[in-house]
Amino acid sequence: MTDASALDASSSPEMSDEPIRVLLVEDEAIVAQDLEETIARLGYMVLGVASEGVQAVCMAAELKPQLIVMDVGLQGDIDGIQAAQMIQERAHVPVIFLTGHRDVQTLRRAVRVGPLGYLVKPFQEVELHCAMEVAIHKHRAEVAHREREEALRRNVELLASLSLVDELTQLRNRRGFFELAQQALKVARREKHTLGLFFVDLNGLKQINDEFGHLAGDQALRDLAEVLRRTFRESDIVARLGGDEFVALAHINRDTAVLDKRLQEQVELMNQSKRRRYSLEMSVGTAVFNISSDDDVEALIARADAAMYEDKRASNHRSGSS
């Protein structure tokens, strides 16, 4: 490399207080010393000099450079291309390859690693400087692009999750329930699982709203949502379909009796512990999914809904006769 710099060091790696940290990998001592002096003169910080591929991999992991200037033809077990590939598997660090080889095979091997620069010896100092600057800026642009893509992905996932969640209770909403329940029925048919659907209606919501206000009504809905969370497992699908109607699709052994009893117990515990100005009451209807039938989610809900109204009528009859 000839010493004919046409770029001033003050223009190097962005106008920042901290110089870019560089790892130099070169197995010829004299060339390495010349390169180290040149890179430092251009305004970069040389963290260290490695002379072998394995050493370069270790130093990259330890020193965490922002740029690696790597000779391709290293002595030892692995050459510069293999070392760069191992480094890239651990961290996205921009690499500039230096090589005395002009053959197409070496170039093709190097390109597969994705270097941000490729200089054939001998080269001018200005060429090295330009390659380093381009590599740094291109790498920063790629990092910024990945960060924007990741932020966009997270936003899309957040919006998708929000569109599937009931804002008041933080349970799944109708859309969220149907999307998950449809998949659950397919799995149940394939793996022969028994599922039970629970249709739950909060009794007296209008009366709570009229007597104590809509804030109390909202709290009653949240209380019932909490009862459902305590009753069912995380793997079960629990949702608020809308208004005072809730639904849960749960794994059961044979029938819904065990979970139905647990649900009633949790309501009693809620009433005892919270001591609201109202008593939390509900009507429940259940339906067992028959894996040999053609039932879909709508059919299962319809059967459970009908059972719930039977429970509500029976409850009203008991209240009227007492």
Protein Blocks (a to p, Z undefined) as FASTA:
>chain_A
ZZddfbdfklggcjafbdcddddddfbfklmmmmmmmmmmnopacfbdcfbfklmmmmmm
mnopabdcddfbbgdjbdfklmmmmmmmmoccddddddfbfbfklmmmmmmnopabdcdd
dddfklmmmmmmmmmmmmmmmmmmmmmmmmmmmmmmmmmmmmmpcfklopacfklmmmmm
mmmmmmmmmnopacdddddddehklmmmmmnojklmmmmmmmmmmmmmmmpcfkbccddf
bhjbccdddddfklmmlmmmmmmmmmmmmmmmnopabdcddddddddddfkbmbdfklmm
mmmmmmmmmmmmmmmmmmmmZZ
